[in-house]
Amino acid sequence: MISPGRLYDFLKKKGLSFFTGVPDSLLKHFLKYVQDHSAPDEHIITANEGLAVGLASGYHFATGKLPLVYLQNSGLGNIINPLTSLADKEVYSVPMLLLIGWRGKPGTKDEPQHVKMGRITKDLLEVLEVPVYLLDENEEGSFSTINDAIEEAVECKKPVALLVPEEIFEPYEGKAVENHYSLVREEVIKKIITQLKGDETVICTTGKIGREFYEQNELQQKKVSNYFLSVGAMGHASHIALGVAKNKTERTIMLDGDGALLMQMGALPVIAQQVKNDFIHVVINNGSHESVGGQPTAAYFADCCSIARASGYTKTVRILNEGELIRWLDNDLAVPGLQFVEIRTNQYSRKELDRPAGNPTDWKNDFMKALRKDH
Ligand SMILES: Cc1ncc(C[n+]2csc(CCOP(=O)(O)OP(=O)(O)O)c2C)c(N)n1
C-alpha cells in the first residue's frame, strides 16, 4: 500500500509543491493528507477540473515549476478543452502531473455512471496524446513510475497522467473538519419531504443527497413519486430540473449540493431567466465535497444567496439553524414562484446508504411514466 505521507514527501522532494483539483473518493486519503500538510497557497480546490488545469498553468507560468492536478476520471470531460487548447504541446506546452482516480476500471465492480468512463479512460487519454502511467499498491514500484512520469512531463513540457485504481492508499483519517452548523443534511431532507404535498417533482444532484432523499422518501411511503436522482454529471442536475420545469406545470424542487453548484455556477442566471412556474432551488451547503471524503469547497466563504439574487432569483432564503428551517418550511416553502434556498449544514452522513434497485434506465423510465401521469 502507498502511504499518503510518504507519497507527499516524495513529491515534495521531486519539487512538486502545488496541488489543485476536484476531489475523488479513490484519492481521498492522499488528498486529506495534502489538505492537512500544505500551506494554504500550496493547495487549492477548484470549482471544476478544467479550472484546475487553468490554475496549474498560471502557477507554472509564474514559477516555472511542475504542478499536480488531481481529479476523478469523471472530471476528464471538464479538462478536455483546457488540455487540448491550453496545456497541449501544440499550444502553450505546459508540464503538469494529472493524478486521476480510475473509477470503473475494467475488472472492478462500480456504479453504472462509472462503467463507461472507466472503460474508456486510458483510450481517451491516449487520444488526447497524454502519456499514461499506472500506479498500484506497490509503493516502491509506484514511486519509480511517478519518477518516470515527472521526467516525461518536465522534459517534454506536457501534461502526463498517473492513473490511480481503488484501494492503493493506506488510510489517513486527517483532521476533523470544523463544524459551525448544527443542521444535519439527511434530517433536512427528511423534513423537506415531510412538508411536501407529494405532487412536486424532485430532482437530486450527484452524491449522497440523492441517496438520502431516496431512503427518506421510502421511509415516508414513497410520498414523492416524481423524482430523479442524477447519479453522475455533477453540476448538471439543476438544468435537468430546468428542462423538466419548463415542460410541466407542477412545482419543481431542485436539491443541490454546494460543490455541484460551484461546479456549474453559470446555471443560475439561465434558470432565473427561464423559469416561469414554481421552482425551488435548495442548496444544501455543507461547505464540502462530503460524498467523496469531505474536502472543503469555497461555499462557506461565499454568499450564495447574494449570488442567486444577482442572478435574478426573486426570493432567496438563508437557513442556518433548526428554528430558521422550521420557519421556512411552515411559511415559505409553499410560496409560489422562483426561490433559492441555502441551507447550511455540518458534514455528517451515515456510512451505509441505500440506492434504488435496478438500473438508471429503469429509474428514468419510471420517472417519465410518473411525470406523464400528471398530465
Ligand atoms: C465532474 C465530476 N467531478 C467529480 C466527481 C466526484 N464527485 C462525486 S460527488 C462529489 C461531491 C459533491 O459535492 P456537493 O455537491 O457539495 O455534495 P455533497 O457530497 O457535499 O453532498 C464529487 C466531487 C464527479 N462525480 N463528477
The ligand as an ORCA input file, in Angstrom:
! r2SCAN-3c Opt
* xyz 1 1
  C     -17.166     16.058    -12.962
  C     -17.087     15.331    -11.672
  N     -16.093     15.611    -10.818
  C     -16.012     14.954     -9.625
  C     -16.926     13.996     -9.291
  C     -16.817     13.225     -7.991
  N     -17.843     13.653     -7.041
  C     -19.000     12.991     -6.862
  S     -19.979     13.659     -5.693
  C     -18.835     14.862     -5.385
  C     -19.035     15.880     -4.294
  C     -20.244     16.703     -4.483
  O     -20.198     17.742     -3.537
  P     -21.505     18.543     -3.169
  O     -22.249     18.908     -4.381
  O     -21.117     19.639     -2.246
  O     -22.399     17.477     -2.399
  P     -22.083     16.674     -1.041
  O     -21.286     15.490     -1.429
  O     -21.367     17.583     -0.100
  O     -23.452     16.343     -0.564
  C     -17.710     14.734     -6.213
  C     -16.533     15.639     -6.198
  C     -17.952     13.739    -10.231
  N     -18.903     12.828     -9.989
  N     -18.004     14.399    -11.397
*
